[in-house]
Each structure stands twice: as structure tokens, then as C-alpha cells.
Amino acid sequence: MVLLLLCAGITVYSPMMYYGLCKLGQHFGVVGLGGLGHVTVKFVKVLGTKVTVTSTSPSKQKEALEWLGVDSFLVCHDQEQLLVAVDTMDGIIDTVSSPHPILPLIDLLKTNGKFIVVGVPIEAPEIPYIPLIMGSKLIGGSGAGGMKET
């Protein structure tokens, strides 16, 4: 159990620090509320950052809001919820390992926002270049630094 937490922990903590996310006053998004998503939420809340969880499962809303203490919850196929959240997040960590569209998630980022991928879907997502270029947004990966960083 401890090894699993260390692995999940460094997988999400490393890119948060590398890309300068989770600073006080920032708004951070977590896509997916599985193992990596839970660990990400715990780190983000401890660092004092506003956090929004985005999930395909409306049934996870109570868990996210009441048990994990996130500030807001979005169902990723609810267009009205997503429209309200456009341009509100400084960074997003995508922990989902199944294929899913990333354009609606990229749209949630503010100008200069960072979209960090730690979940590895079998199929590569289609990359929306125009919103990245027009919003000076960045897509990055975990790139955990191995033993030295751990």
C-alpha cells in the first residue's frame, strides 16, 4: 500500500511542482477521480489551491464535494457545466487512462494554462492546436524523475 501511494504521489506531485501549479490563489482542475485523481486532490487541497474535479460519473459528485472537500464538480459531458467553467483554471491534471476528448478540457484553462497528462490512454488523443496557440496554453506530461526525484 505504501509503495502504491509513493508511486501515485510522485506521478502527480512531480508535474505539479515542475510546471509551477498549485500555488495559493490558483484554480486547479483534476480530470478523473480514480486512484491518481484522489491523490491529486489531496495534494492540491493541502497546498491551499481551489480545486475542481471533472468526471464522467455524476455518482462521484458527493464523494468529491463532501468527502474530499473539492470546491466544485463538473460532469464532463454536461455542456452547460463546462461552458460556465471556460477560462477559469490555471492548470489541469488529466488522470484518465481511457480515450476521451481533451478539447473541452483545454477550453477550461485560462490564458497560459497548463494541461498535464498523467493517465495514459491506449489511443492518443486528438490535439487541438488552435486553442493551444491562441491561448498560449501548454500540454505536458508527468516525466517523473525516477529515483533521484523520489
Secondary structure as GFF3:
##gff-version 3
##sequence-region A 1 150
A	DSSP	alpha_helix	2	18	.	.	.	ID=ss1
A	DSSP	beta_strand	27	31	.	.	.	ID=ss2
A	DSSP	alpha_helix	35	46	.	.	.	ID=ss3
A	DSSP	beta_strand	50	55	.	.	.	ID=ss4
A	DSSP	three_ten_helix	58	60	.	.	.	ID=ss5
A	DSSP	alpha_helix	61	62	.	.	.	ID=ss6
A	DSSP	pi_helix	63	67	.	.	.	ID=ss7
A	DSSP	beta_strand	72	75	.	.	.	ID=ss8
A	DSSP	alpha_helix	79	85	.	.	.	ID=ss9
A	DSSP	beta_strand	89	94	.	.	.	ID=ss10
A	DSSP	alpha_helix	103	106	.	.	.	ID=ss11
A	DSSP	beta_strand	109	117	.	.	.	ID=ss12
A	DSSP	alpha_helix	129	134	.	.	.	ID=ss13
A	DSSP	beta_strand	138	141	.	.	.	ID=ss14
A	DSSP	alpha_helix	146	149	.	.	.	ID=ss15
###
